[in-house]
Amino acid sequence: MAFATPDITPAQIIAVVGAVIGVAVAGGLPISQDLQDAIIRLVTVLAPLLLVSDAVIRHGRATGSASRESGS
């Protein structure tokens, strides 16, 4: 039995939303400088971590699925 993985995951959605917020902040969204800096730092660190963790999970599922299908 193979596990179905979604094409779009919650990690990807969070990363995209964070990136959009980051672009809005960088483009001059009227918020305080401290909040802008915090959001940009969060987006810079969090989005790549979410995408990498999602890739690791997908790789693990694919490897497990391939092992089960080959009978190993």
mmCIF file of the N, C-alpha and C atoms, coordinates in Angstrom:
data_MODEL
# 
_entry.id   MODEL 
# 
loop_
_atom_site.group_PDB 
_atom_site.id 
_atom_site.type_symbol 
_atom_site.label_atom_id 
_atom_site.label_alt_id 
_atom_site.label_comp_id 
_atom_site.label_asym_id 
_atom_site.label_entity_id 
_atom_site.label_seq_id 
_atom_site.pdbx_PDB_ins_code 
_atom_site.Cartn_x 
_atom_site.Cartn_y 
_atom_site.Cartn_z 
_atom_site.occupancy 
_atom_site.B_iso_or_equiv 
_atom_site.pdbx_formal_charge 
_atom_site.auth_seq_id 
_atom_site.auth_comp_id 
_atom_site.auth_asym_id 
_atom_site.auth_atom_id 
_atom_site.pdbx_PDB_model_num 
ATOM 1   N N  . MET A 1 1  ? 0.847  -1.179 0.000  1.00 0.00 ? 1  MET A N  1 
ATOM 2   C CA . MET A 1 1  ? 0.000  0.000  0.000  1.00 0.00 ? 1  MET A CA 1 
ATOM 3   C C  . MET A 1 1  ? 0.892  1.241  0.000  1.00 0.00 ? 1  MET A C  1 
ATOM 4   N N  . ALA A 1 2  ? 0.757  2.080  -0.969 1.00 0.00 ? 2  ALA A N  1 
ATOM 5   C CA . ALA A 1 2  ? 1.569  3.291  -1.072 1.00 0.00 ? 2  ALA A CA 1 
ATOM 6   C C  . ALA A 1 2  ? 0.864  4.436  -0.366 1.00 0.00 ? 2  ALA A C  1 
ATOM 7   N N  . PHE A 1 3  ? 1.666  5.306  0.244  1.00 0.00 ? 3  PHE A N  1 
ATOM 8   C CA . PHE A 1 3  ? 1.132  6.486  0.899  1.00 0.00 ? 3  PHE A CA 1 
ATOM 9   C C  . PHE A 1 3  ? 1.033  7.607  -0.123 1.00 0.00 ? 3  PHE A C  1 
ATOM 10  N N  . ALA A 1 4  ? -0.111 8.235  -0.177 1.00 0.00 ? 4  ALA A N  1 
ATOM 11  C CA . ALA A 1 4  ? -0.289 9.369  -1.086 1.00 0.00 ? 4  ALA A CA 1 
ATOM 12  C C  . ALA A 1 4  ? 0.235  10.628 -0.396 1.00 0.00 ? 4  ALA A C  1 
ATOM 13  N N  . THR A 1 5  ? 1.117  11.335 -1.058 1.00 0.00 ? 5  THR A N  1 
ATOM 14  C CA . THR A 1 5  ? 1.616  12.595 -0.512 1.00 0.00 ? 5  THR A CA 1 
ATOM 15  C C  . THR A 1 5  ? 0.967  13.738 -1.269 1.00 0.00 ? 5  THR A C  1 
ATOM 16  N N  . PRO A 1 6  ? 0.552  14.748 -0.548 1.00 0.00 ? 6  PRO A N  1 
ATOM 17  C CA . PRO A 1 6  ? -0.098 15.874 -1.229 1.00 0.00 ? 6  PRO A CA 1 
ATOM 18  C C  . PRO A 1 6  ? 0.894  16.653 -2.089 1.00 0.00 ? 6  PRO A C  1 
ATOM 19  N N  . ASP A 1 7  ? 0.379  17.261 -3.145 1.00 0.00 ? 7  ASP A N  1 
ATOM 20  C CA . ASP A 1 7  ? 1.237  18.073 -4.000 1.00 0.00 ? 7  ASP A CA 1 
ATOM 21  C C  . ASP A 1 7  ? 1.664  19.347 -3.285 1.00 0.00 ? 7  ASP A C  1 
ATOM 22  N N  . ILE A 1 8  ? 0.756  19.919 -2.504 1.00 0.00 ? 8  ILE A N  1 
ATOM 23  C CA . ILE A 1 8  ? 1.056  21.129 -1.739 1.00 0.00 ? 8  ILE A CA 1 
ATOM 24  C C  . ILE A 1 8  ? 0.874  20.790 -0.263 1.00 0.00 ? 8  ILE A C  1 
ATOM 25  N N  . THR A 1 9  ? 1.920  21.011 0.511  1.00 0.00 ? 9  THR A N  1 
ATOM 26  C CA . THR A 1 9  ? 1.890  20.658 1.923  1.00 0.00 ? 9  THR A CA 1 
ATOM 27  C C  . THR A 1 9  ? 1.728  21.900 2.792  1.00 0.00 ? 9  THR A C  1 
ATOM 28  N N  . PRO A 1 10 ? 1.317  21.709 4.043  1.00 0.00 ? 10 PRO A N  1 
ATOM 29  C CA . PRO A 1 10 ? 1.222  22.851 4.956  1.00 0.00 ? 10 PRO A CA 1 
ATOM 30  C C  . PRO A 1 10 ? 2.547  23.605 5.097  1.00 0.00 ? 10 PRO A C  1 
ATOM 31  N N  . ALA A 1 11 ? 3.660  22.900 5.069  1.00 0.00 ? 11 ALA A N  1 
ATOM 32  C CA . ALA A 1 11 ? 4.967  23.558 5.177  1.00 0.00 ? 11 ALA A CA 1 
ATOM 33  C C  . ALA A 1 11 ? 5.192  24.497 3.999  1.00 0.00 ? 11 ALA A C  1 
ATOM 34  N N  . GLN A 1 12 ? 4.794  24.066 2.811  1.00 0.00 ? 12 GLN A N  1 
ATOM 35  C CA . GLN A 1 12 ? 4.955  24.909 1.626  1.00 0.00 ? 12 GLN A CA 1 
ATOM 36  C C  . GLN A 1 12 ? 4.055  26.134 1.704  1.00 0.00 ? 12 GLN A C  1 
ATOM 37  N N  . ILE A 1 13 ? 2.833  25.961 2.189  1.00 0.00 ? 13 ILE A N  1 
ATOM 38  C CA . ILE A 1 13 ? 1.911  27.090 2.314  1.00 0.00 ? 13 ILE A CA 1 
ATOM 39  C C  . ILE A 1 13 ? 2.447  28.106 3.306  1.00 0.00 ? 13 ILE A C  1 
ATOM 40  N N  . ILE A 1 14 ? 2.924  27.641 4.449  1.00 0.00 ? 14 ILE A N  1 
ATOM 41  C CA . ILE A 1 14 ? 3.479  28.544 5.462  1.00 0.00 ? 14 ILE A CA 1 
ATOM 42  C C  . ILE A 1 14 ? 4.693  29.282 4.904  1.00 0.00 ? 14 ILE A C  1 
ATOM 43  N N  . ALA A 1 15 ? 5.527  28.570 4.166  1.00 0.00 ? 15 ALA A N  1 
ATOM 44  C CA . ALA A 1 15 ? 6.719  29.206 3.597  1.00 0.00 ? 15 ALA A CA 1 
ATOM 45  C C  . ALA A 1 15 ? 6.334  30.285 2.588  1.00 0.00 ? 15 ALA A C  1 
ATOM 46  N N  . VAL A 1 16 ? 5.341  30.007 1.753  1.00 0.00 ? 16 VAL A N  1 
ATOM 47  C CA . VAL A 1 16 ? 4.918  30.989 0.755  1.00 0.00 ? 16 VAL A CA 1 
ATOM 48  C C  . VAL A 1 16 ? 4.282  32.204 1.430  1.00 0.00 ? 16 VAL A C  1 
ATOM 49  N N  . VAL A 1 17 ? 3.420  31.967 2.411  1.00 0.00 ? 17 VAL A N  1 
ATOM 50  C CA . VAL A 1 17 ? 2.797  33.083 3.128  1.00 0.00 ? 17 VAL A CA 1 
ATOM 51  C C  . VAL A 1 17 ? 3.866  33.927 3.810  1.00 0.00 ? 17 VAL A C  1 
ATOM 52  N N  . GLY A 1 18 ? 4.826  33.272 4.425  1.00 0.00 ? 18 GLY A N  1 
ATOM 53  C CA . GLY A 1 18 ? 5.920  34.010 5.058  1.00 0.00 ? 18 GLY A CA 1 
ATOM 54  C C  . GLY A 1 18 ? 6.722  34.816 4.055  1.00 0.00 ? 18 GLY A C  1 
ATOM 55  N N  . ALA A 1 19 ? 6.948  34.232 2.892  1.00 0.00 ? 19 ALA A N  1 
ATOM 56  C CA . ALA A 1 19 ? 7.700  34.953 1.857  1.00 0.00 ? 19 ALA A CA 1 
ATOM 57  C C  . ALA A 1 19 ? 6.922  36.163 1.362  1.00 0.00 ? 19 ALA A C  1 
ATOM 58  N N  . VAL A 1 20 ? 5.617  36.018 1.205  1.00 0.00 ? 20 VAL A N  1 
ATOM 59  C CA . VAL A 1 20 ? 4.785  37.143 0.769  1.00 0.00 ? 20 VAL A CA 1 
ATOM 60  C C  . VAL A 1 20 ? 4.820  38.256 1.807  1.00 0.00 ? 20 VAL A C  1 
ATOM 61  N N  . ILE A 1 21 ? 4.727  37.896 3.072  1.00 0.00 ? 21 ILE A N  1 
ATOM 62  C CA . ILE A 1 21 ? 4.822  38.902 4.137  1.00 0.00 ? 21 ILE A CA 1 
ATOM 63  C C  . ILE A 1 21 ? 6.191  39.568 4.097  1.00 0.00 ? 21 ILE A C  1 
ATOM 64  N N  . GLY A 1 22 ? 7.221  38.771 3.888  1.00 0.00 ? 22 GLY A N  1 
ATOM 65  C CA . GLY A 1 22 ? 8.569  39.325 3.801  1.00 0.00 ? 22 GLY A CA 1 
ATOM 66  C C  . GLY A 1 22 ? 8.723  40.318 2.667  1.00 0.00 ? 22 GLY A C  1 
ATOM 67  N N  . VAL A 1 23 ? 8.138  39.995 1.520  1.00 0.00 ? 23 VAL A N  1 
ATOM 68  C CA . VAL A 1 23 ? 8.193  40.905 0.376  1.00 0.00 ? 23 VAL A CA 1 
ATOM 69  C C  . VAL A 1 23 ? 7.413  42.184 0.679  1.00 0.00 ? 23 VAL A C  1 
ATOM 70  N N  . ALA A 1 24 ? 6.252  42.053 1.308  1.00 0.00 ? 24 ALA A N  1 
ATOM 71  C CA . ALA A 1 24 ? 5.454  43.233 1.656  1.00 0.00 ? 24 ALA A CA 1 
ATOM 72  C C  . ALA A 1 24 ? 6.207  44.137 2.622  1.00 0.00 ? 24 ALA A C  1 
ATOM 73  N N  . VAL A 1 25 ? 6.872  43.517 3.590  1.00 0.00 ? 25 VAL A N  1 
ATOM 74  C CA . VAL A 1 25 ? 7.655  44.297 4.559  1.00 0.00 ? 25 VAL A CA 1 
ATOM 75  C C  . VAL A 1 25 ? 8.817  44.979 3.858  1.00 0.00 ? 25 VAL A C  1 
ATOM 76  N N  . ALA A 1 26 ? 9.509  44.241 3.016  1.00 0.00 ? 26 ALA A N  1 
ATOM 77  C CA . ALA A 1 26 ? 10.643 44.818 2.292  1.00 0.00 ? 26 ALA A CA 1 
ATOM 78  C C  . ALA A 1 26 ? 10.187 45.926 1.342  1.00 0.00 ? 26 ALA A C  1 
ATOM 79  N N  . GLY A 1 27 ? 8.956  45.824 0.843  1.00 0.00 ? 27 GLY A N  1 
ATOM 80  C CA . GLY A 1 27 ? 8.419  46.824 -0.066 1.00 0.00 ? 27 GLY A CA 1 
ATOM 81  C C  . GLY A 1 27 ? 7.880  48.061 0.608  1.00 0.00 ? 27 GLY A C  1 
ATOM 82  N N  . GLY A 1 28 ? 7.902  48.088 1.925  1.00 0.00 ? 28 GLY A N  1 
ATOM 83  C CA . GLY A 1 28 ? 7.498  49.297 2.630  1.00 0.00 ? 28 GLY A CA 1 
ATOM 84  C C  . GLY A 1 28 ? 6.152  49.233 3.315  1.00 0.00 ? 28 GLY A C  1 
ATOM 85  N N  . LEU A 1 29 ? 5.679  48.072 3.680  1.00 0.00 ? 29 LEU A N  1 
ATOM 86  C CA . LEU A 1 29 ? 4.447  47.957 4.447  1.00 0.00 ? 29 LEU A CA 1 
ATOM 87  C C  . LEU A 1 29 ? 4.573  48.832 5.692  1.00 0.00 ? 29 LEU A C  1 
ATOM 88  N N  . PRO A 1 30 ? 3.584  49.672 5.983  1.00 0.00 ? 30 PRO A N  1 
ATOM 89  C CA . PRO A 1 30 ? 3.741  50.632 7.078  1.00 0.00 ? 30 PRO A CA 1 
ATOM 90  C C  . PRO A 1 30 ? 3.649  50.001 8.477  1.00 0.00 ? 30 PRO A C  1 
ATOM 91  N N  . ILE A 1 31 ? 4.736  49.386 8.908  1.00 0.00 ? 31 ILE A N  1 
ATOM 92  C CA . ILE A 1 31 ? 4.835  48.866 10.277 1.00 0.00 ? 31 ILE A CA 1 
ATOM 93  C C  . ILE A 1 31 ? 6.165  49.336 10.843 1.00 0.00 ? 31 ILE A C  1 
ATOM 94  N N  . SER A 1 32 ? 6.326  49.151 12.148 1.00 0.00 ? 32 SER A N  1 
ATOM 95  C CA . SER A 1 32 ? 7.541  49.652 12.797 1.00 0.00 ? 32 SER A CA 1 
ATOM 96  C C  . SER A 1 32 ? 8.785  48.948 12.258 1.00 0.00 ? 32 SER A C  1 
ATOM 97  N N  . GLN A 1 33 ? 9.907  49.620 12.364 1.00 0.00 ? 33 GLN A N  1 
ATOM 98  C CA . GLN A 1 33 ? 11.168 49.068 11.866 1.00 0.00 ? 33 GLN A CA 1 
ATOM 99  C C  . GLN A 1 33 ? 11.546 47.795 12.618 1.00 0.00 ? 33 GLN A C  1 
ATOM 100 N N  . ASP A 1 34 ? 11.301 47.775 13.933 1.00 0.00 ? 34 ASP A N  1 
ATOM 101 C CA . ASP A 1 34 ? 11.617 46.578 14.718 1.00 0.00 ? 34 ASP A CA 1 
ATOM 102 C C  . ASP A 1 34 ? 10.796 45.381 14.251 1.00 0.00 ? 34 ASP A C  1 
ATOM 103 N N  . LEU A 1 35 ? 9.506  45.608 13.996 1.00 0.00 ? 35 LEU A N  1 
ATOM 104 C CA . LEU A 1 35 ? 8.648  44.524 13.529 1.00 0.00 ? 35 LEU A CA 1 
ATOM 105 C C  . LEU A 1 35 ? 9.057  44.082 12.121 1.00 0.00 ? 35 LEU A C  1 
ATOM 106 N N  . GLN A 1 36 ? 9.416  45.018 11.269 1.00 0.00 ? 36 GLN A N  1 
ATOM 107 C CA . GLN A 1 36 ? 9.899  44.671 9.929  1.00 0.00 ? 36 GLN A CA 1 
ATOM 108 C C  . GLN A 1 36 ? 11.134 43.780 10.010 1.00 0.00 ? 36 GLN A C  1 
ATOM 109 N N  . ASP A 1 37 ? 12.082 44.175 10.843 1.00 0.00 ? 37 ASP A N  1 
ATOM 110 C CA . ASP A 1 37 ? 13.310 43.382 10.988 1.00 0.00 ? 37 ASP A CA 1 
ATOM 111 C C  . ASP A 1 37 ? 13.010 41.985 11.512 1.00 0.00 ? 37 ASP A C  1 
ATOM 112 N N  . ALA A 1 38 ? 12.110 41.898 12.475 1.00 0.00 ? 38 ALA A N  1 
ATOM 113 C CA . ALA A 1 38 ? 11.760 40.593 13.045 1.00 0.00 ? 38 ALA A CA 1 
ATOM 114 C C  . ALA A 1 38 ? 11.096 39.706 12.001 1.00 0.00 ? 38 ALA A C  1 
ATOM 115 N N  . ILE A 1 39 ? 10.190 40.264 11.208 1.00 0.00 ? 39 ILE A N  1 
ATOM 116 C CA . ILE A 1 39 ? 9.503  39.475 10.182 1.00 0.00 ? 39 ILE A CA 1 
ATOM 117 C C  . ILE A 1 39 ? 10.481 39.018 9.110  1.00 0.00 ? 39 ILE A C  1 
ATOM 118 N N  . ILE A 1 40 ? 11.351 39.905 8.686  1.00 0.00 ? 40 ILE A N  1 
ATOM 119 C CA . ILE A 1 40 ? 12.327 39.525 7.662  1.00 0.00 ? 40 ILE A CA 1 
ATOM 120 C C  . ILE A 1 40 ? 13.251 38.422 8.176  1.00 0.00 ? 40 ILE A C  1 
ATOM 121 N N  . ARG A 1 41 ? 13.705 38.532 9.412  1.00 0.00 ? 41 ARG A N  1 
ATOM 122 C CA . ARG A 1 41 ? 14.545 37.468 9.988  1.00 0.00 ? 41 ARG A CA 1 
ATOM 123 C C  . ARG A 1 41 ? 13.791 36.147 10.063 1.00 0.00 ? 41 ARG A C  1 
ATOM 124 N N  . LEU A 1 42 ? 12.544 36.208 10.508 1.00 0.00 ? 42 LEU A N  1 
ATOM 125 C CA . LEU A 1 42 ? 11.736 35.003 10.631 1.00 0.00 ? 42 LEU A CA 1 
ATOM 126 C C  . LEU A 1 42 ? 11.544 34.338 9.275  1.00 0.00 ? 42 LEU A C  1 
ATOM 127 N N  . VAL A 1 43 ? 11.206 35.131 8.270  1.00 0.00 ? 43 VAL A N  1 
ATOM 128 C CA . VAL A 1 43 ? 10.996 34.587 6.923  1.00 0.00 ? 43 VAL A CA 1 
ATOM 129 C C  . VAL A 1 43 ? 12.290 34.015 6.362  1.00 0.00 ? 43 VAL A C  1 
ATOM 130 N N  . THR A 1 44 ? 13.383 34.705 6.591  1.00 0.00 ? 44 THR A N  1 
ATOM 131 C CA . THR A 1 44 ? 14.675 34.267 6.066  1.00 0.00 ? 44 THR A CA 1 
ATOM 132 C C  . THR A 1 44 ? 15.097 32.926 6.655  1.00 0.00 ? 44 THR A C  1 
ATOM 133 N N  . VAL A 1 45 ? 14.770 32.691 7.918  1.00 0.00 ? 45 VAL A N  1 
ATOM 134 C CA . VAL A 1 45 ? 15.175 31.457 8.583  1.00 0.00 ? 45 VAL A CA 1 
ATOM 135 C C  . VAL A 1 45 ? 14.097 30.385 8.488  1.00 0.00 ? 45 VAL A C  1 
ATOM 136 N N  . LEU A 1 46 ? 12.848 30.757 8.714  1.00 0.00 ? 46 LEU A N  1 
ATOM 137 C CA . LEU A 1 46 ? 11.787 29.767 8.828  1.00 0.00 ? 46 LEU A CA 1 
ATOM 138 C C  . LEU A 1 46 ? 11.403 29.120 7.501  1.00 0.00 ? 46 LEU A C  1 
ATOM 139 N N  . ALA A 1 47 ? 11.263 29.892 6.447  1.00 0.00 ? 47 ALA A N  1 
ATOM 140 C CA . ALA A 1 47 ? 10.827 29.324 5.167  1.00 0.00 ? 47 ALA A CA 1 
ATOM 141 C C  . ALA A 1 47 ? 11.766 28.225 4.664  1.00 0.00 ? 47 ALA A C  1 
ATOM 142 N N  . PRO A 1 48 ? 13.078 28.468 4.627  1.00 0.00 ? 48 PRO A N  1 
ATOM 143 C CA . PRO A 1 48 ? 13.960 27.379 4.177  1.00 0.00 ? 48 PRO A CA 1 
ATOM 144 C C  . PRO A 1 48 ? 13.909 26.148 5.098  1.00 0.00 ? 48 PRO A C  1 
ATOM 145 N N  . LEU A 1 49 ? 13.799 26.357 6.399  1.00 0.00 ? 49 LEU A N  1 
ATOM 146 C CA . LEU A 1 49 ? 13.716 25.222 7.321  1.00 0.00 ? 49 LEU A CA 1 
ATOM 147 C C  . LEU A 1 49 ? 12.462 24.395 7.064  1.00 0.00 ? 49 LEU A C  1 
ATOM 148 N N  . LEU A 1 50 ? 11.337 25.071 6.831  1.00 0.00 ? 50 LEU A N  1 
ATOM 149 C CA . LEU A 1 50 ? 10.102 24.351 6.561  1.00 0.00 ? 50 LEU A CA 1 
ATOM 150 C C  . LEU A 1 50 ? 10.195 23.556 5.263  1.00 0.00 ? 50 LEU A C  1 
ATOM 151 N N  . LEU A 1 51 ? 10.753 24.165 4.242  1.00 0.00 ? 51 LEU A N  1 
ATOM 152 C CA . LEU A 1 51 ? 10.859 23.470 2.962  1.00 0.00 ? 51 LEU A CA 1 
ATOM 153 C C  . LEU A 1 51 ? 11.828 22.296 3.026  1.00 0.00 ? 51 LEU A C  1 
ATOM 154 N N  . VAL A 1 52 ? 12.925 22.453 3.736  1.00 0.00 ? 52 VAL A N  1 
ATOM 155 C CA . VAL A 1 52 ? 13.879 21.350 3.883  1.00 0.00 ? 52 VAL A CA 1 
ATOM 156 C C  . VAL A 1 52 ? 13.255 20.214 4.696  1.00 0.00 ? 52 VAL A C  1 
ATOM 157 N N  . SER A 1 53 ? 12.570 20.554 5.789  1.00 0.00 ? 53 SER A N  1 
ATOM 158 C CA . SER A 1 53 ? 11.938 19.501 6.588  1.00 0.00 ? 53 SER A CA 1 
ATOM 159 C C  . SER A 1 53 ? 10.873 18.772 5.777  1.00 0.00 ? 53 SER A C  1 
ATOM 160 N N  . ASP A 1 54 ? 10.128 19.502 4.949  1.00 0.00 ? 54 ASP A N  1 
ATOM 161 C CA . ASP A 1 54 ? 9.137  18.882 4.085  1.00 0.00 ? 54 ASP A CA 1 
ATOM 162 C C  . ASP A 1 54 ? 9.812  17.936 3.092  1.00 0.00 ? 54 ASP A C  1 
ATOM 163 N N  . ALA A 1 55 ? 10.929 18.360 2.524  1.00 0.00 ? 55 ALA A N  1 
ATOM 164 C CA . ALA A 1 55 ? 11.656 17.509 1.578  1.00 0.00 ? 55 ALA A CA 1 
ATOM 165 C C  . ALA A 1 55 ? 12.181 16.241 2.253  1.00 0.00 ? 55 ALA A C  1 
ATOM 166 N N  . VAL A 1 56 ? 12.652 16.376 3.480  1.00 0.00 ? 56 VAL A N  1 
ATOM 167 C CA . VAL A 1 56 ? 13.146 15.207 4.213  1.00 0.00 ? 56 VAL A CA 1 
ATOM 168 C C  . VAL A 1 56 ? 12.007 14.220 4.462  1.00 0.00 ? 56 VAL A C  1 
ATOM 169 N N  . ILE A 1 57 ? 10.852 14.731 4.861  1.00 0.00 ? 57 ILE A N  1 
ATOM 170 C CA . ILE A 1 57 ? 9.703  13.858 5.099  1.00 0.00 ? 57 ILE A CA 1 
ATOM 171 C C  . ILE A 1 57 ? 9.278  13.167 3.812  1.00 0.00 ? 57 ILE A C  1 
ATOM 172 N N  . ARG A 1 58 ? 9.200  13.925 2.710  1.00 0.00 ? 58 ARG A N  1 
ATOM 173 C CA . ARG A 1 58 ? 8.821  13.323 1.429  1.00 0.00 ? 58 ARG A CA 1 
ATOM 174 C C  . ARG A 1 58 ? 9.823  12.255 0.996  1.00 0.00 ? 58 ARG A C  1 
ATOM 175 N N  . HIS A 1 59 ? 11.120 12.536 1.192  1.00 0.00 ? 59 HIS A N  1 
ATOM 176 C CA . HIS A 1 59 ? 12.141 11.561 0.828  1.00 0.00 ? 59 HIS A CA 1 
ATOM 177 C C  . HIS A 1 59 ? 11.983 10.283 1.651  1.00 0.00 ? 59 HIS A C  1 
ATOM 178 N N  . GLY A 1 60 ? 11.753 10.458 2.942  1.00 0.00 ? 60 GLY A N  1 
ATOM 179 C CA . GLY A 1 60 ? 11.554 9.289  3.797  1.00 0.00 ? 60 GLY A CA 1 
ATOM 180 C C  . GLY A 1 60 ? 10.361 8.461  3.380  1.00 0.00 ? 60 GLY A C  1 
ATOM 181 N N  . ARG A 1 61 ? 9.267  9.127  3.048  1.00 0.00 ? 61 ARG A N  1 
ATOM 182 C CA . ARG A 1 61 ? 8.074  8.406  2.592  1.00 0.00 ? 61 ARG A CA 1 
ATOM 183 C C  . ARG A 1 61 ? 8.329  7.693  1.276  1.00 0.00 ? 61 ARG A C  1 
ATOM 184 N N  . ALA A 1 62 ? 9.006  8.354  0.356  1.00 0.00 ? 62 ALA A N  1 
ATOM 185 C CA . ALA A 1 62 ? 9.282  7.740  -0.946 1.00 0.00 ? 62 ALA A CA 1 
ATOM 186 C C  . ALA A 1 62 ? 10.202 6.536  -0.791 1.00 0.00 ? 62 ALA A C  1 
ATOM 187 N N  . THR A 1 63 ? 11.210 6.667  0.058  1.00 0.00 ? 63 THR A N  1 
ATOM 188 C CA . THR A 1 63 ? 12.135 5.562  0.295  1.00 0.00 ? 63 THR A CA 1 
ATOM 189 C C  . THR A 1 63 ? 11.405 4.382  0.937  1.00 0.00 ? 63 THR A C  1 
ATOM 190 N N  . GLY A 1 64 ? 10.565 4.677  1.919  1.00 0.00 ? 64 GLY A N  1 
ATOM 191 C CA . GLY A 1 64 ? 9.799  3.619  2.573  1.00 0.00 ? 64 GLY A CA 1 
ATOM 192 C C  . GLY A 1 64 ? 8.834  2.941  1.616  1.00 0.00 ? 64 GLY A C  1 
ATOM 193 N N  . SER A 1 65 ? 8.199  3.739  0.793  1.00 0.00 ? 65 SER A N  1 
ATOM 194 C CA . SER A 1 65 ? 7.265  3.193  -0.178 1.00 0.00 ? 65 SER A CA 1 
ATOM 195 C C  . SER A 1 65 ? 7.984  2.305  -1.195 1.00 0.00 ? 65 SER A C  1 
ATOM 196 N N  . ALA A 1 66 ? 9.147  2.757  -1.649 1.00 0.00 ? 66 ALA A N  1 
ATOM 197 C CA . ALA A 1 66 ? 9.923  1.965  -2.609 1.00 0.00 ? 66 ALA A CA 1 
ATOM 198 C C  . ALA A 1 66 ? 10.381 0.660  -1.986 1.00 0.00 ? 66 ALA A C  1 
ATOM 199 N N  . SER A 1 67 ? 10.729 0.688  -0.703 1.00 0.00 ? 67 SER A N  1 
ATOM 200 C CA . SER A 1 67 ? 11.169 -0.534 -0.018 1.00 0.00 ? 67 SER A CA 1 
ATOM 201 C C  . SER A 1 67 ? 10.022 -1.531 0.078  1.00 0.00 ? 67 SER A C  1 
ATOM 202 N N  . ARG A 1 68 ? 8.832  -1.033 0.398  1.00 0.00 ? 68 ARG A N  1 
ATOM 203 C CA . ARG A 1 68 ? 7.687  -1.918 0.525  1.00 0.00 ? 68 ARG A CA 1 
ATOM 204 C C  . ARG A 1 68 ? 7.274  -2.515 -0.816 1.00 0.00 ? 68 ARG A C  1 
ATOM 205 N N  . GLU A 1 69 ? 7.384  -1.712 -1.893 1.00 0.00 ? 69 GLU A N  1 
ATOM 206 C CA . GLU A 1 69 ? 6.990  -2.187 -3.210 1.00 0.00 ? 69 GLU A CA 1 
ATOM 207 C C  . GLU A 1 69 ? 7.974  -3.222 -3.759 1.00 0.00 ? 69 GLU A C  1 
ATOM 208 N N  . SER A 1 70 ? 9.241  -3.076 -3.399 1.00 0.00 ? 70 SER A N  1 
ATOM 209 C CA . SER A 1 70 ? 10.233 -4.030 -3.914 1.00 0.00 ? 70 SER A CA 1 
ATOM 210 C C  . SER A 1 70 ? 10.276 -5.311 -3.072 1.00 0.00 ? 70 SER A C  1 
ATOM 211 N N  . GLY A 1 71 ? 9.589  -5.298 -1.949 1.00 0.00 ? 71 GLY A N  1 
ATOM 212 C CA . GLY A 1 71 ? 9.544  -6.478 -1.120 1.00 0.00 ? 71 GLY A CA 1 
ATOM 213 C C  . GLY A 1 71 ? 10.721 -6.624 -0.184 1.00 0.00 ? 71 GLY A C  1 
ATOM 214 N N  . SER A 1 72 ? 11.489 -5.580 0.006  1.00 0.00 ? 72 SER A N  1 
ATOM 215 C CA . SER A 1 72 ? 12.662 -5.636 0.891  1.00 0.00 ? 72 SER A CA 1 
ATOM 216 C C  . SER A 1 72 ? 12.268 -5.541 2.325  1.00 0.00 ? 72 SER A C  1 
# 
